[in-house]
Amino acid sequence: MIMSEGITYLADHPWLTAIICSVTAYLVGSVSFARIVYYLATKKSQIEPFSEPVPHSDETFESDLVSATLVTKKIGARYGVITSVADMLKVAVPTLLVKLAFPGELWFLLVALFGVAGHNFPVYYRFVGGRGESSILGIILVINWFGLIVANLAATLLGFIAGSVLVIRWGGYVILIFWLWYWFDDWRYALFMVLINCLFWISMRKDLARFIELKKKRGLAFTEEEVSEFILMGKSMGRALDRYSLYAVIKRVADKKGEGPKG
């Protein structure tokens, strides 16, 4: 009864609801399970920064991310999976609860948005967090799980056309902007996904800048197999792109024509 009255009161006071949903979701999202899991596994209060050698060079790739990826790199895949699942649930569960509590309303989108913001820029840790991939996966499973399948299939197709494992890994986030707009026929879903993309790409800006620097300014060439292994997608996907993507096929044909007949 008390809970029902509370929900009714909040429904009648939208600004209060917006504030409570935003602040609570952000604070819950700011809980860093990467740090918690790492501490429980190693008893070390500080997790070492991400730093990996770059293939074909004496360069290192350093990042300030603190996420399931870092946990996997440091102490193994098992702990990385635990961290990833926890990061999914910490945002997905509040999103689902608010969706059920306020049927017909879109407050759950606000919860999802600020939950991801908390994960990427946690107030408890000087705003140094993850990139939001696990959290985004969790909220999309709640909002439109079928769209997640469609977006990933479309991103995989585009990845095999472009010959890029990064398109396969991240292209779905962009595709979901258009899919959610189409599926729900509501511009607010599209705006929500635009903002989610902003949070993701802003958190990725330093990593992408470093990657571009290594490829263009340092002249390093990476196979898709190497990139795929580096971002923990395994070698198989990257190897398939190197051999069978449309880009790879066209490049091989062009290289053979460039060689010309041998005299």
Order of alpha helices (4+ residues) and beta strands (2+ residues): alpha-alpha-alpha-beta-beta-alpha-alpha-alpha-alpha-alpha-alpha-alpha-alpha-alpha-alpha
